C-alpha cells in the first residue's frame, strides 16, 4: 500500500497510511508516546513527497540532472531559469531559483529527522527493537538528506539537533563532518532497519546498505579537498573504498533475503504495472491518487512532465490525430493508450541517444518513440491535414488522400533512430521524423525526440485535466541495478577491473536483446568514461547524473559532449546557494559557494 500521507496518524498495528491525513504537527508530549513517535518518524518522509520528488514544481530534476552531458535545453535558452540551469548561461548563479526546492526540501527533511532521532530515547510504550527500527528510518532519511546537501552545496550548515529559534548566521561545517555524520547514521540504519516493512515505501535494510556503499564511495573521492573539505589521504580513501565494497557486496549477495531482486528483463523495470510493487526498488517515494492523502492535495506527482516531448506545440510532437485525454484508446498492440500533455523543456542529448547500441534493449524499455491516433476527423480515422504534413516535412499529396488515412489506435508518429530517406518517410501512412534531424543544429535541438518514460505510468495518470496532468506513480530513488554499477566503480577504483566487468555484465546482459552475452565487456574495456557511459545508459533521469559526474571529477570534461554548454567553469562542481537564502543571513558572502 502506498506510503502517501507520510505524517498520517497510525498505530504500530496499522497496515496502511491511508487512514488519516496529516493536519498538524505533533506536540513534544505526544512524541513521547508510541503512536506519537510513529507520527514523528512518518513526518521524516513528508518533504520528500511534498517538495523534492514530484509534488511541487519538481525542479529537483534540475538540481540532479541538468548541466550535464546527457540533457539539453529544447527552448533555445529562452526558458528562464530552466534554460539557465540546463546550459549554464552567463546569468547562471544565485538567482537561478531552480535549486530552491532541493535546498529547502532537504533541510526541511533534516529538521524533521533531527527531532525524530532526538526523541527516540524519550519514547514510552515501545520495546527497544520497535523504537530502534523506527529511529533507524529517521537515521536513513537524514543520511540521504545530508548526502544530497553536501554533494550539491559542499560543506554548509550541519544541524544534528532540533533547533527552536531562527538562526541568522549559518556556520559552515566541513565535507568531512558531513560524511562522518552520514556514515554514523547508516551504521545505525544498517543495524536496526527491518528487511521488510508492512507499508510499501518505508525504508528497509537494503536501502541502508546501498546508500552506505554510495556514500563511502563518494567520500573516498575527496582527496582533492573540494567544497570546504579537508583532503583525505590514501589511507582514508582505501578504508572508505573497503567499506563501500563490503556494503555493495553484502547487498548483492543477500538481495533475496533482503527482499529485492533484479528483474530478469529490462522491460520489467519501468513497466507501469510494476510501479507500485517494484521488486528492484530499494528506496521509493510513494504518491497516492487520493487527493486527501497527498501533502499538496491535488498536486500529484509530475516528475516526468518536464522531459515529455508531447506538449501539443506546433514545433514538436503534435498532430491533429493526437489529443491530451485520460480516456484510453485500444492500440493495434492491444494496449490501453492514454496521452497527457507534458512540457518539453529538456531532451536527452544526441550523445545520450547514441549510447544505445542496436542490441541494447534499454532504449525501447526506457523511451517512447511512438504515438498513436486517439482523435479522428473522418469517421474512425484520422485524415491528413496540410498543417500536419507541413509540420513533419511530408509530401502534400497525402492530404485528403484516403490511402493515407490512419485508423484510431494505429501509429500516428514515429521518431526513428535509423535515418529514413524522404521517399521512405513519404511512403508511410504515419508521420516519421528522423532523430538525427532533431539535432541538425547541435546547439539548438528541436522538440522531435523520444520521451523518457521513467516515472511516466499512463495507467496512473490522475487529476481532472490531461492538459495539466499529474500521476500517482511512485518515484524510485534507488534500485539494485545501481548497486551493481557502484560495485563495478568501486572495483575499478581498487584496481580490480575483472570484478568491475563482471558486475557491469550482469546489467548489460540483462539489457541485451536475447541475453546472449553479445554486449558483455572485458576488464580491458573498464575505464572512467566507459563507466560514465554505462551509468548514463542505465540511470538517465533517476536523479543521479550530476552527482555521478562530480564523483568522477569529470564534470567539466564531459560538458564538452554537450554542444549547448559554452561556459565550463570549475565552480560548477558545486551548486549555488539561492539568493532567497542569502538574503536572510548575516554572513552571505561566507555561506555562498566560490564563483557565484
MOJO-V486603 format. One line per field, one symbol per residue. ss: DSSP state (H for helix, E for strand, - for the rest). phi: phi as a letter, one per 20 degrees, with the letter a starting at -180 (. if undefined). burial: b if it has 16 or more other C-alpha atoms within 10 Angstrom, else e. A space follows every 50 residues. Layout:
# MOJO-V486603
ss = ???
phi = ???
burial = ???
This chain:
# MOJO-V486603
ss = -----------------------------HHH-HHHHHHHHHHHHHHHHH HH-------HHHHHH-----EEE------HHHHHHHH---------HHHH HHHHHHHHHHHHHHHHHH-HHH-----HHHHHHHHHHHHHHHHHHHHHHH HHH---------------------HHHHHHHHHHHHHHHHHH-------- ----HHHHHHHHHHHHHHH--HHH---------HHHHHHHHHHHHHHHHH HHH------------HHHH--HHHHHH---EEEEE-----HHH------- E---HHH--------E--------EEEEEE-----EEEE------EEE-H HHHH-----E-HHHHHEE-EEE-----E--EE---HHHHHH----HHH-- -HHH-EE---EEEEEE-----HHHHHH---EEEEHHHH--------E--- EE-----HHHEE---HHH-EE---EEEEEHHHHHHHHHHHHHH---HHHH HHHHHHHHHHHE----------HHH--HHHHHHHHHHHH-----HHHHHH H---HHHHH----------HHHH-----HHHH-----HHHH-----
phi = .feeefdffbefefdbeedbefcbfffffffeeffffffffgffegffef dedpdeelefffgecemcfdcceedmneelfffgffclfgefrfeeffef fffffffffgfffgffffegfdfdncfgffffffffffffffffffffff ffdnfcfcedcfddbfddcefdeeggfgffffffgfgffffdfffbcfdf offcggffffffffffgfffeefdmfmlcegeefffgfffffffffffff fffdgffencbfffcffffdggfefebffefdbcdecdeegfeegdmeee fcfdffdffecmefdbfbafecbfbeffdfefeneeeccceedlebcgfg gffffeffeefffffdcddccdfcbdcbmecedgdfffffgemdgffffm dgfdfdfgnefdccedfffefffffffefeecbfggffdgdgecfedebf efdfmedffdgbnccfececbdffdeecbfgfgffffffgfgfendfffg ffffffffffeffnlemfefddgfeebfffffffgfgedgndmcffffff felcgfffffedffeefcdffffceffffffffedecfffeffgnd
burial = ebbbbbbbbbeeeeebbbeebbeeebeeebbbbbbbbbbbbbbbbbbbbb bbbbbbbbbbbbbbbbbbbbbbbbbebeeebbbbbbbbbeebbbbbbbbb bbbbbbbbbbbbbbbbbebbeebeeeeeebbbbbbbbbbbbbbbbbbbbb bbbbbbbbbbebeeeeeeebeebbbbebbebbbebbbbbbebbbebeeeb bbbbbbbbbbbbbbbbbbbbbbeeebbbbebbeeeebeebbbbbbebbbb bbeebeebbbbbeebbbbbbbbeebbebbbbbbbbbbbbbbbbbbeebbb bbbbbbbbbbbbeeebbbbbbbbbbbeebbbeeeeebbbbbbbbbbbbbb ebbeebeebbbbbebbebbebbbbbbeeeebbbbbeebbeebebebebbe eeebbbbbbbbbbbbbbeeeeeeebbeebbbbbbbbbbbeebbbbbbbbb bbbbbbbbbbbbbeebbebbbbbbbbebbbbbbbbbbbbbbbbeeebbbb bbbbbbbbbbbbbebeeebbbeeeebeeeebbbbbbbbbbbbbbbbbbbb bebebbebbebbbbbeebeeebbbbbbbbeebeebeebeebbbeeb
